[in-house]
Amino acid sequence: MDPRCPTRQLLDRIGTKWTSMAVKVLAEEAPGELRFAELRRRVPGISQKMLSVTLQSLVRDGLVGRRVEPTVPPAVHYRLTALGLSLEDPLSALRAWAEAHMPEIDRNHQLADESPLD
């Protein structure tokens, strides 16, 4: 695939588990917002650094909006934009496909591990 291919470019940006999970959590809250700490609590296993990097990328791509309250310390809120909300359906379909097919993929993986290499 050509590096300029829109599909490749999109998958390079949103093809991580953290991006998918952040979009899912924010979609569940839509049209509302979540503060950083609450978002982190709802994304099991993500580090503060990784959530920060993920959110920065999503904001830069216009998928997530960021609002800062001028308090001490600043309260930062995140929400999906209309563009981000439009991504939830395709990601939801991918999650459903994974849930339906991962047992079969895991079985195939196990069989391949048990078979001698050709």
VENURFEN-V614705 format. One record per pair of residues at least 24 apart in sequence whose C-alpha atoms are under 10 Angstrom apart, sorted by the first residue. I is the first residue (numbers start at 1). GAP is how many residues later the second one is. Records with the same first field share a line. If there is no record, write none. Layout:
I=GAP ; GAP
This chain:
13=41 ; 44 ; 45 ; 48
14=40 ; 43 ; 44 ; 47 ; 73 ; 77
15=76
16=38
17=29
18=25 ; 26 ; 27 ; 28 ; 32 ; 33 ; 35 ; 36 ; 37
19=31 ; 32 ; 34 ; 35 ; 36 ; 38 ; 39
20=34 ; 67 ; 68 ; 71 ; 72 ; 74 ; 75
21=25 ; 70
22=24 ; 29 ; 32 ; 33 ; 36 ; 42 ; 58
23=32 ; 35 ; 40 ; 41 ; 56 ; 57 ; 61 ; 62 ; 64 ; 65 ; 68 ; 69
24=56 ; 60 ; 61 ; 63 ; 64 ; 65 ; 67 ; 68
25=54 ; 55 ; 63
26=38 ; 52 ; 53 ; 54 ; 55 ; 58 ; 59 ; 62
27=52 ; 53 ; 54 ; 57 ; 58 ; 59 ; 60 ; 61 ; 62
28=52 ; 60
29=50 ; 51
30=49 ; 50 ; 51 ; 52 ; 55
31=48 ; 49 ; 50 ; 51 ; 54
32=45 ; 46 ; 47 ; 48
33=32 ; 33 ; 34 ; 43 ; 44 ; 45 ; 46 ; 47
34=32 ; 42 ; 43 ; 44 ; 45 ; 46
35=31 ; 32 ; 33 ; 40 ; 41 ; 42 ; 43 ; 44
36=39 ; 40 ; 41 ; 42
37=38 ; 39 ; 40
38=39
39=38 ; 39
58=26
59=25
63=24
